[in-house]
Amino acid sequence: MPISAQVWTLPDEKLAYCTHSSIGEIIRAARKMDMPMLGNVDQYDDTRFNRMQMKLVSSELLMLASTQSGDGLDAVEELLALVELVKERPHRYLVFVGD
C-alpha cells in the first residue's frame, strides 16, 4: 500500500485523508531537496506533524509545487488542503501513514 496522508484529531478521529498515488514521489522529492520536515517522512511508519509545524510543512509544499506538474501538482494541492484543516484548530495533526 502506498503512503497516504490524514488529518487526525484527539482522540484519534480521522477528519480527512489523501491517498493520492503521487504522495510517495512528493516525499522522495522533498528528501532530495533536503527539506527538514517532508524530507524526513518515514515511508514505512507513521510521521505526525502538529499544528505548530504546519507553517514549515506548508512552505515546503509550496516549494515542491513549483517543481511538480500533473499528478504531482494535484497531490501537493490535496496535501495543502489538509494543512489548512490542521491549522483551523488545536489538537489536529497531519499524519503521513507509511506502508
C-alpha positions in Angstrom: 0.0 0.0 0.0 1.4 3.4 -0.9 2.0 6.2 1.6 -1.1 8.3 2.4 -1.8 11.4 4.5 -4.6 12.0 7.0 -5.8 14.7 9.4 -6.3 13.3 12.9 -7.7 15.0 15.9 -7.8 13.9 19.5 -8.9 11.3 20.4 -7.5 9.9 17.2 -10.5 10.7 15.0 -9.8 10.8 11.3 -11.2 14.1 9.8 -9.9 13.9 6.2 -7.4 11.9 4.1 -5.5 11.9 0.9 -4.5 8.7 -0.8 -3.1 10.2 -4.0 -0.7 7.9 -5.7 1.9 10.6 -6.1 2.5 11.3 -2.4 5.5 9.0 -2.3 7.0 10.9 -5.2 6.5 14.2 -3.3 8.2 12.8 -0.3 11.1 11.5 -2.3 11.5 14.9 -4.0 11.5 16.6 -0.6 14.2 14.2 0.6 16.3 15.0 -2.5 15.9 18.7 -1.7 17.0 18.1 2.0 13.7 19.6 3.3 13.7 19.2 7.1 10.0 18.3 7.5 8.7 16.4 4.5 12.2 15.1 3.7 12.1 13.1 6.9 8.7 11.5 6.5 9.1 7.8 7.2 7.8 5.8 4.2 7.4 2.7 6.3 5.8 4.1 9.5 3.6 7.0 10.7 5.0 10.5 10.8 2.9 13.0 12.7 3.1 16.8 12.4 1.3 19.2 14.8 -0.4 22.5 14.1 2.7 24.5 15.1 4.7 22.7 12.4 2.2 23.5 9.6 3.9 26.8 8.6 7.1 24.8 7.7 5.2 22.0 6.1 3.1 24.4 4.0 6.3 26.3 3.0 7.9 23.1 1.8 4.8 22.0 -0.1 4.7 25.4 -1.9 8.4 25.0 -2.9 7.6 21.5 -4.2 4.6 22.7 -6.1 7.0 24.8 -8.3 8.8 21.6 -9.3 5.8 19.4 -10.0 3.3 19.0 -12.8 0.2 16.8 -13.5 -0.4 14.2 -10.8 2.4 15.5 -8.6 0.9 19.0 -8.5 -2.5 17.5 -7.8 -1.0 15.7 -4.8 0.6 18.8 -3.5 -2.7 20.7 -3.7 -4.5 18.0 -1.8 -1.9 18.0 0.9 -2.1 21.8 1.2 -5.9 21.4 1.7 -5.1 19.0 4.6 -2.6 21.5 6.0 -5.4 24.1 6.1 -7.6 21.7 8.1 -4.9 21.2 10.6 -4.3 24.9 11.0 -8.0 25.6 11.8 -8.0 24.2 15.4 -5.7 22.9 18.1 -5.2 19.2 18.7 -5.2 18.4 15.0 -2.3 16.6 13.3 -1.2 15.9 9.7 -0.1 12.2 9.7 1.7 10.5 6.9 0.9 6.8 7.1 3.7 4.6 5.6 3.1 1.3 4.0 
